[in-house]
């Protein structure tokens, strides 16, 4: 389909001798609708009743022309090699995916209700051994799309939500769930076994563009790459009604960061991932007097006003103003302050708590 955003979904998956990408489009009348896609193997052999072989092993690459549908977030049910969004000179968008297939286990119509009520400790009713599928979401608020554009989540959960971003809480959360064990007849080699059944092989990872992390942490991309460590990314999952810490693996790139939770099954759904800014470091002078290292403010970077002054507990930033004498050095840019070049930036930040108001000032050295 050349432009998924331009029309309705097709009604039947056509047969074909070779693998192809099947796309169902969004509709202009419903801003909450999404673009769904799957790599159809062409011929799909059955391994057992309700178990399909799916794709052959290998790496698959494809491009979906999205028209004017803005790919704010992508969900991929496969092992991502790369997930890239771009905007062409005519204003239309492209989604380019390279991925390797992974197992997908689902609760069917007759078992879904029981799986939900039992906390997903159930057996899957249907499965594909090697699957690539996914969906693309468009943020309903056009002004928010550039901030989140390029974000993706990769999981083979049978039920999931798009990642929920809280810039204020510095948190990413999602709802994910799936049957605990594979259906009868699913190949169980290399699977963890419980009571003679293979545990459904699960995975969950997501990619955040630096635009999101900048808003969360008030750090420039170079600072995020050099200062954010796995110890500062705290993940929690719920297992047996109890939250527990989950170690993460971080992979940074020029444009963003991938966080892999390393989960093994979906009987511990609904992860929450918190980001902590780097702690202040101390250095010893020659006189052995502790000296706090002052955070550097970099030319070309943007910072939230709350990172420039110490906002009192319970207060919120309601207004900020760059001094006229500083406008060659810094300037307002949306909800942040842009450091334009080296020099001194003077900022006035108004904070409020109910009817109370405090005005805070800061002189920031940009270098």
matplotlib code that plots the C-alpha trace (Angstrom):
import matplotlib.pyplot as plt

x = [0.0, 1.7, 0.0, -1.5, -2.8, -4.8, -7.5, -9.2, -7.9, -8.0, -10.4, -8.4, -4.7, -3.8, -1.9, 1.6, 4.5, 7.1, 7.3, 5.7, 4.7, 1.0, -0.1, -3.5, -3.9, -5.1, -8.0, -8.0, -11.4, -9.9, -6.8, -6.4, -6.2, -2.9, -1.0, -0.5, 1.9, 3.2, 5.7, 3.6, 5.7, 3.7, 3.3, 2.9, 3.3, 1.7, 4.0, 1.0, -2.7, -2.7, 1.0, 2.5, 6.1, 6.0, 9.1, 12.3, 15.3, 17.1, 17.1, 14.2, 14.3, 11.3, 10.1, 6.6, 5.5, 3.2, 2.1, 1.2, 0.9, 3.5, 5.3, 5.5, 6.0, 6.5, 5.8, 7.7, 7.1, 10.5, 14.2, 15.0, 18.3, 17.2, 14.0, 14.3, 11.8, 12.4, 10.5, 11.0, 11.3, 7.6, 6.6, 5.6, 7.0, 8.8, 9.3, 12.3, 12.6, 15.3, 14.5, 14.8, 11.8, 10.9, 8.3, 4.8, 2.4, -1.2, -4.3, -7.1, -10.8, -11.7, -8.8, -8.2, -10.6, -9.3, -5.7, -6.5, -8.4, -5.6, -2.8, -1.6, -0.2, -2.0, -1.0, -1.0, -3.7, -2.0, 1.5, 3.9, 7.4, 9.1, 7.1, 7.6, 4.7, 4.0, 2.2, 2.8, 1.1, 0.7, 0.5, -2.9, -1.3, 0.7, 2.9, 4.2, 5.1, 8.7, 9.6, 8.6, 9.2, 11.5, 10.7, 10.1, 9.3, 10.1, 8.2, 6.4, 3.8, 0.3, -1.2, 0.6, 0.2, 2.3, 5.0, 3.7, 6.1, 6.1, 8.7, 7.9, 8.3, 11.3, 9.5, 8.6, 5.9, 3.9, 1.4, 2.6, 1.2, 1.2, 0.5, 3.1, 3.6, 3.6, 0.8, 1.0, 3.1, 5.3, 9.0, 10.4, 14.1, 16.1, 13.0, 12.9, 10.6, 8.0, 5.9, 6.6, 5.6, 7.9, 7.8, 6.8, 10.1, 9.6, 11.5, 11.0, 13.2, 12.6, 14.4, 14.2, 15.4, 17.6, 14.9, 12.9, 15.8, 16.8, 13.3, 13.5, 17.0, 17.8, 21.0, 22.5, 23.0, 26.7, 26.1, 23.6, 26.0, 28.9, 27.1, 24.0, 24.9, 22.7, 22.8, 20.8, 18.1, 16.0, 13.6, 10.8, 8.5, 5.6, 5.9, 3.5, 1.9, 5.3, 7.5, 11.1, 14.2, 15.1, 18.7, 18.8, 21.2, 21.9, 23.1, 23.7, 23.8, 24.2, 20.4, 19.2, 19.4, 18.0, 17.0, 16.7, 14.9, 16.1, 12.8, 12.3, 8.5, 5.3, 4.0, 5.8, 4.1, 3.9, 7.5, 8.3, 11.6, 12.9, 15.8, 17.9, 20.2, 23.9, 24.8, 26.9, 30.6, 33.1, 36.8, 39.5, 41.5, 45.1, 43.8, 41.7, 38.5, 35.6, 34.5, 31.3, 31.7, 29.4, 27.3, 28.4, 25.9, 26.8, 26.3, 23.7, 21.9, 18.5, 17.7, 14.5, 14.2, 13.9, 17.5, 18.9, 17.5, 16.6, 12.8, 11.4, 9.5, 5.9, 6.4, 6.0, 7.6, 5.0, 7.1, 10.7, 12.3, 15.8, 17.3, 17.6, 21.3, 21.7, 19.8, 23.0, 24.0, 20.7, 17.1, 13.7, 12.9, 9.4, 9.5, 13.3, 16.3, 18.6, 22.2, 23.3, 27.0, 29.6, 29.0, 26.8, 23.0, 20.8, 17.4, 14.4, 12.1, 8.7, 7.5, 4.1, 2.4, -1.3, -1.5, 2.2, 4.7, 8.5, 10.8, 14.2, 17.2, 20.2, 23.4, 24.5, 28.0, 27.8, 31.1]
y = [0.0, 3.2, 5.5, 3.8, 7.1, 7.6, 5.0, 2.2, -1.3, -4.1, -6.9, -10.1, -11.1, -12.1, -15.3, -14.9, -17.3, -15.1, -13.1, -9.6, -6.8, -6.5, -3.1, -1.9, 1.9, 4.5, 6.8, 10.6, 10.7, 8.9, 10.5, 7.6, 5.0, 3.3, 1.7, -2.1, -4.2, -7.8, -9.7, -12.5, -15.5, -16.3, -20.0, -20.7, -24.3, -25.7, -27.2, -28.4, -27.4, -23.6, -23.4, -21.9, -22.0, -18.4, -16.9, -18.7, -17.6, -14.5, -10.7, -8.8, -5.2, -3.1, 0.5, 1.7, 4.9, 6.6, 9.6, 12.5, 10.1, 11.1, 8.0, 9.2, 5.7, 2.3, -1.1, -4.0, -7.7, -8.9, -8.5, -5.0, -4.4, -0.9, 1.2, 4.5, 7.2, 10.1, 12.9, 13.5, 16.8, 16.7, 16.5, 12.8, 10.2, 6.9, 4.0, 1.8, -1.5, -4.2, -7.0, -10.7, -12.9, -14.0, -16.3, -14.8, -16.6, -15.4, -16.1, -16.8, -15.8, -18.8, -18.3, -14.6, -13.9, -16.7, -15.6, -12.1, -13.2, -15.6, -13.1, -14.5, -17.7, -19.6, -21.6, -19.9, -21.0, -20.1, -19.2, -18.4, -19.7, -16.9, -13.7, -10.0, -7.6, -4.3, -1.0, 2.7, 5.4, 9.0, 11.4, 13.1, 16.4, 17.7, 19.9, 16.8, 14.7, 16.1, 15.3, 11.6, 10.9, 7.9, 6.2, 2.5, -0.5, -4.1, -6.9, -10.1, -9.6, -10.6, -7.6, -4.3, -0.6, 2.1, 3.3, 6.0, 8.9, 11.1, 13.8, 15.2, 11.8, 10.9, 7.6, 5.3, 2.7, 0.2, -2.6, -5.9, -9.4, -12.8, -16.5, -18.1, -21.2, -22.1, -24.1, -27.9, -28.8, -25.6, -26.5, -26.5, -26.8, -24.0, -23.1, -23.1, -25.9, -26.0, -29.0, -30.4, -27.2, -24.6, -21.1, -18.6, -16.8, -13.1, -9.9, -6.2, -3.3, 0.3, 3.2, 6.8, 9.6, 12.1, 14.7, 12.8, 12.3, 16.0, 17.0, 14.5, 15.2, 18.7, 17.3, 17.6, 14.4, 14.4, 14.5, 11.7, 9.5, 10.1, 10.3, 8.1, 4.6, 1.5, 2.3, 5.5, 3.6, 1.9, -0.7, -2.4, -5.2, -6.7, -10.4, -12.4, -9.0, -7.8, -5.2, -6.1, -4.4, -5.5, -4.9, -3.2, -3.1, 0.3, 0.9, 4.5, 5.8, 9.2, 9.8, 8.0, 5.2, 1.6, 0.1, -3.7, -5.1, -8.6, -10.1, -13.9, -14.3, -12.3, -13.5, -10.4, -7.6, -3.9, -2.6, 0.9, 2.5, 5.5, 7.8, 9.6, 12.5, 12.1, 12.9, 15.9, 14.9, 16.3, 17.0, 17.8, 21.0, 21.4, 22.5, 19.3, 21.4, 19.6, 21.5, 20.7, 20.4, 22.9, 21.5, 22.8, 24.6, 24.0, 26.3, 24.9, 23.0, 23.6, 23.4, 23.4, 26.4, 24.0, 22.9, 26.5, 27.3, 25.4, 25.2, 24.9, 21.7, 21.8, 24.8, 24.7, 26.9, 29.2, 31.7, 32.4, 35.4, 35.8, 39.2, 41.7, 42.0, 38.2, 37.7, 37.4, 34.5, 32.7, 32.9, 31.3, 28.3, 26.9, 25.5, 25.6, 28.1, 27.8, 28.5, 30.2, 30.9, 31.2, 34.0, 34.7, 34.1, 35.8, 34.2, 35.1, 32.1, 32.6, 29.6, 29.2, 27.0, 27.7, 31.5, 31.7, 33.0, 33.1, 34.7, 33.0, 34.4, 32.7, 33.8, 30.9, 30.6, 29.1, 27.5]
z = [0.0, -1.1, 1.4, 4.5, 5.8, 2.6, 2.8, 4.7, 5.5, 2.9, 3.7, 3.1, 3.2, -0.4, -1.2, -2.6, -3.4, -1.6, 1.6, 1.4, 3.8, 4.5, 5.7, 7.0, 7.0, 9.3, 8.6, 8.6, 10.4, 13.5, 14.9, 17.3, 14.5, 13.7, 10.9, 11.3, 9.4, 9.2, 7.1, 5.5, 4.6, 1.5, 2.3, 6.0, 7.0, 10.2, 12.8, 14.9, 15.3, 15.9, 15.5, 12.3, 11.2, 9.9, 8.2, 7.5, 9.6, 8.3, 8.3, 6.6, 5.5, 4.2, 3.9, 4.4, 2.8, 5.4, 3.5, 5.9, 8.8, 11.3, 12.8, 16.4, 17.9, 16.4, 18.1, 16.6, 17.4, 16.2, 17.0, 15.7, 13.8, 12.9, 13.1, 11.3, 10.5, 8.1, 6.4, 2.6, 0.9, 0.0, 3.7, 3.6, 6.0, 5.7, 8.1, 7.4, 9.4, 9.5, 11.8, 12.6, 13.3, 16.9, 18.4, 18.9, 21.3, 21.7, 23.7, 21.3, 21.5, 23.8, 26.3, 26.5, 29.3, 31.4, 30.8, 31.9, 35.1, 35.9, 35.6, 32.3, 34.0, 31.2, 28.1, 24.7, 22.3, 19.1, 18.0, 15.1, 15.5, 13.5, 13.3, 12.2, 12.8, 14.3, 14.4, 14.0, 16.3, 15.5, 18.5, 18.6, 19.6, 16.5, 18.6, 20.5, 17.5, 16.9, 20.6, 20.3, 16.6, 16.1, 19.4, 19.2, 21.4, 20.6, 22.3, 21.4, 24.1, 23.0, 24.7, 25.1, 25.3, 23.6, 26.1, 28.4, 28.9, 32.0, 31.6, 35.1, 36.9, 34.6, 33.9, 31.0, 31.6, 29.6, 29.9, 28.5, 29.0, 27.3, 28.0, 30.3, 28.2, 24.6, 22.9, 22.6, 19.6, 19.7, 19.3, 22.8, 22.1, 23.8, 25.9, 29.7, 30.7, 33.6, 34.3, 30.9, 29.0, 27.4, 28.9, 26.3, 25.2, 26.0, 25.3, 25.9, 24.9, 23.8, 22.1, 23.3, 21.0, 22.9, 22.5, 25.1, 27.5, 27.1, 28.3, 31.2, 32.5, 31.2, 29.7, 26.2, 24.1, 24.7, 28.4, 28.3, 26.3, 28.7, 32.1, 32.1, 33.3, 33.9, 37.7, 36.9, 34.9, 37.5, 36.1, 38.1, 37.1, 38.9, 39.7, 41.9, 42.9, 44.1, 42.5, 42.1, 40.5, 37.0, 35.7, 32.3, 29.3, 27.7, 24.1, 23.1, 19.5, 17.9, 18.1, 21.1, 23.7, 23.7, 27.0, 27.2, 30.3, 29.7, 30.8, 30.2, 30.4, 30.5, 33.9, 35.2, 33.1, 33.3, 33.6, 34.8, 34.0, 35.9, 34.8, 37.4, 36.4, 37.1, 40.8, 41.5, 41.8, 44.2, 43.8, 46.3, 46.0, 47.1, 50.5, 50.8, 50.9, 49.1, 46.0, 44.2, 40.4, 38.8, 35.9, 32.5, 30.3, 26.7, 23.7, 21.3, 24.1, 25.6, 29.4, 31.4, 33.7, 36.7, 36.0, 36.2, 39.6, 42.7, 42.7, 46.3, 47.2, 46.1, 43.7, 39.9, 37.3, 35.9, 33.9, 33.0, 31.3, 29.8, 30.8, 27.9, 28.5, 28.0, 24.8, 22.7, 24.9, 25.6, 24.6, 25.3, 23.1, 23.8, 27.4, 27.6, 27.6, 24.5, 25.3, 22.1, 22.7, 25.4, 28.0, 31.0, 30.8, 33.4, 33.9, 36.1, 37.0, 38.6, 40.7, 42.3, 44.9, 45.1, 45.8, 46.8, 44.4, 44.5, 41.8, 41.5, 39.5, 38.1, 36.4, 34.2, 32.8, 29.3, 28.0]

ax = plt.figure().add_subplot(projection="3d")
ax.plot(x, y, z, "-o")
ax.set_aspect("equal")
plt.show()
